[in-house]
Amino acid sequence: MKVTTAQDERIAQMKFSSVYPHYITKVEKKGRTIAELHEVIHWFTGFNDSKLQKLIDEQATFEQFFKEAKLNPNAHLVHGVICGYRIEEIEFPTTRNVRILDKLVDELAKGRKMEKILRG
């Protein structure tokens, strides 16, 4: 599938704070912890817990969220299909970054070892 400009704009304007509770539910349902989720988010974005909480409190959009992030140089190693989209084929940076984050959370929930998730 191909991401359209309209889909990219919709995703860019979504609030991270509206998706974050779903990430928590997903990982905890599979026996993983919020600390592990934060480790994954930290690896990908460079955000510590206080910065992450600040962005949640401010109700930052994904566009704002990723503008403030210092993406991990190994983030390009995250590839595959998530939500029907092949990550490496998504041309819009914000949408690609959201899908990478979705993929990382999915790997965590599926029980993948942390060193594999963090491409270490």
C-alpha positions, 0 to 999 in steps of 0.5 A: 500500500502507498501512503497518500498526502492526506493520510500523512497529514492526518497522522502528522496531526494525531496527538502522541498522547492519544496513542501512548495509552494504547502502546502501554496497554499493548505491551502490558497485556503481553507481560512487558513493562512501561519501563521497557516501552520507555527504553524503546522510545528513548532508543528511537527518539532520544527522549528521557522520561521527563521529556516524554512526559512533557510532550504528553502533557503538551499534547504534542502532535506526532509532527511536533514529537518527531521534530523534537526527536534526535532519531537513533542513527540505527533507526533505518535498520527497522524495516518490514510491514506494519499496519499493511505498509512496508516501512522502508517504502514510506516516503513521508518522514513523519508517517515513516517514523510513526510506523517505525515506532509502531513496529518497535512497540509491536516487537516489544509486545511480541516478546522479542529480546530487547537487544534485537529490538534496539538493533544492537 
